[in-house]
Amino acid sequence: MGINVEYFLNSLPIMGKGMLGIFIVTAVIVAVVYTLNAIPSKKQ
């Protein structure tokens, strides 16, 4: 059983979109955490 290069090259754009989605979700989570940490606490 060998690797079909044509199928591999056809799957690269799909994998790229998946990686981009993961990056975007991670960036959103980091931005939300940073924003929540920037809000001053009212505890004394």
Backbone as CSV, one residue per row, in Angstrom:
resi,resn,N_x,N_y,N_z,CA_x,CA_y,CA_z,C_x,C_y,C_z
1,MET,0.843,-1.185,0.000,0.000,0.000,0.000,0.888,1.247,0.000
2,GLY,0.664,2.116,-0.948,1.479,3.315,-1.061,0.649,4.574,-0.859
3,ILE,1.345,5.664,-0.784,0.686,6.959,-0.624,0.368,7.505,-2.010
4,ASN,-0.883,7.863,-2.218,-1.283,8.476,-3.471,-1.000,9.976,-3.374
5,VAL,-0.013,10.435,-4.128,0.429,11.825,-4.038,-0.674,12.776,-4.469
6,GLU,-1.447,12.401,-5.457,-2.531,13.267,-5.943,-3.571,13.509,-4.848
7,TYR,-3.958,12.469,-4.135,-4.920,12.632,-3.038,-4.341,13.484,-1.915
8,PHE,-3.050,13.283,-1.646,-2.388,14.075,-0.604,-2.390,15.553,-0.971
9,LEU,-2.042,15.873,-2.204,-2.015,17.270,-2.630,-3.417,17.876,-2.656
10,ASN,-4.428,17.072,-2.965,-5.812,17.560,-2.942,-6.293,17.816,-1.522
11,SER,-5.729,17.125,-0.539,-6.165,17.291,0.849,-5.481,18.469,1.543
12,LEU,-4.397,18.991,0.991,-3.673,20.089,1.628,-4.521,21.342,1.840
13,PRO,-5.326,21.794,0.871,-6.174,22.970,1.140,-7.179,22.732,2.264
14,ILE,-7.714,21.525,2.361,-8.663,21.206,3.427,-7.965,21.251,4.778
15,MET,-6.765,20.676,4.850,-5.993,20.705,6.100,-5.598,22.141,6.453
16,GLY,-5.283,22.934,5.436,-4.933,24.334,5.673,-6.095,25.109,6.269
17,LYS,-7.304,24.871,5.763,-8.486,25.545,6.323,-8.727,25.113,7.766
18,GLY,-8.493,23.847,8.057,-8.654,23.358,9.425,-7.649,23.998,10.371
19,MET,-6.407,24.092,9.940,-5.374,24.729,10.772,-5.678,26.210,10.973
20,LEU,-6.176,26.877,9.931,-6.540,28.285,10.049,-7.683,28.456,11.040
21,GLY,-8.654,27.548,11.001,-9.761,27.606,11.956,-9.291,27.437,13.386
22,ILE,-8.372,26.509,13.607,-7.826,26.296,14.945,-7.091,27.549,15.413
23,PHE,-6.312,28.163,14.521,-5.575,29.379,14.863,-6.530,30.513,15.229
24,ILE,-7.605,30.681,14.456,-8.563,31.757,14.718,-9.260,31.550,16.060
25,VAL,-9.692,30.323,16.346,-10.369,30.041,17.612,-9.416,30.287,18.785
26,THR,-8.165,29.864,18.644,-7.188,30.100,19.703,-6.958,31.593,19.916
27,ALA,-6.870,32.353,18.838,-6.668,33.799,18.946,-7.857,34.469,19.628
28,VAL,-9.068,34.014,19.335,-10.265,34.579,19.976,-10.246,34.281,21.473
29,ILE,-9.895,33.061,21.852,-9.841,32.706,23.267,-8.796,33.545,23.987
30,VAL,-7.628,33.722,23.377,-6.575,34.536,23.993,-7.054,35.978,24.143
31,ALA,-7.730,36.518,23.135,-8.226,37.889,23.203,-9.267,38.058,24.308
32,VAL,-10.153,37.080,24.466,-11.171,37.157,25.519,-10.520,37.096,26.892
33,VAL,-9.564,36.213,27.085,-8.881,36.100,28.374,-8.126,37.390,28.673
34,TYR,-7.441,37.941,27.677,-6.711,39.190,27.876,-7.669,40.327,28.249
35,THR,-8.816,40.401,27.575,-9.800,41.433,27.869,-10.370,41.278,29.268
36,LEU,-10.667,40.053,29.669,-11.203,39.815,31.012,-10.166,40.149,32.090
37,ASN,-8.903,39.901,31.807,-7.855,40.257,32.775,-7.620,41.748,32.834
38,ALA,-7.949,42.473,31.801,-7.737,43.914,31.763,-8.813,44.665,32.566
39,ILE,-9.955,44.029,32.780,-11.026,44.650,33.563,-10.605,44.636,35.023
40,PRO,-10.565,45.812,35.657,-10.107,45.847,37.052,-11.097,45.159,37.993
41,SER,-10.543,44.509,38.979,-11.372,43.830,39.976,-11.882,44.852,40.999
42,LYS,-13.106,44.643,41.500,-13.675,45.570,42.473,-13.423,45.101,43.912
43,LYS,-12.686,43.998,44.090,-12.348,43.517,45.426,-11.319,44.436,46.077
44,GLN,-11.395,44.536,47.406,-10.417,45.382,48.092,-9.685,44.613,49.155
